[in-house]
Amino acid sequence: EYGNGIGSSCGSLTKPGTQYEPLKIEEQHQIINSYGLAFLNAHLRSDAETSPGMAASAGTFNGEYLTANHFGDEVLLNAKP
């Protein structure tokens, strides 16, 4: 079972009284990769919007992307401007 050392036999940290159920690895990667790419494009890549090959991802994965929850109940998002 993949869950960074916390298996489904552990109690939930966000919903006391319930059991923790890790997301499927593919879902975990999709969430991490999308928010990670948005962070890189917004804060570390000064040429993300003009560089060939990066413009397409910068149009979607940008600073604005970081302010919203794109994964419903699977993500607990607290964003501050």
Secondary structure, DSSP 8 states (H G I E B T S, - for coil): --STT--TTSB-SSSTTSB-----HHHHHHHHHHHHHHHIIIII-TTTTTSTTTHHHHHHSSTTGGGS-SSGGG-------
